[in-house]
């Protein structure tokens, strides 16, 4: 049930916070976030690094409510609000990594996620790498479009 609540809450947040952005490239960031999340979670599932419990709809052990909820939403919102200044981008990455990590701790506390051969440091490292990749994409493709519109 918690995955469904997270899915609904993510989409409510999305419709409240999203920018009326005419470019489709911000939504591609959500798809890229999904691809990265699935590749990480599927491999972690088969390597027994961690277990995800209470799954209703899943794809190779990864809950689809999580994939198409917070992962997509955070990917799109991350790129839509990505600042132009590199210093602010580092802070932006830090904020999103922290939000994602707090969410992960919450899911651990609920018992829907269980670390087996995994730890907090590995999780933080993966989160930083994912958001760095999304920042690269946003800087290269989305911000270029925004600067042309100015």
Secondary structure by P-SEA (a helix, b strand, c coil): caaaaaaaaaaaaaaacccccccaaaaaaaaaaaaaaaaaaaaaaaaccccccccccccccccaaaaacaaaaaaaaaaaaccccaaaaaaaaaaaaaaaaaaaaaaaaacccccccccaaaaaaaaaaaaaaaaaaaaccaaaaaaaac
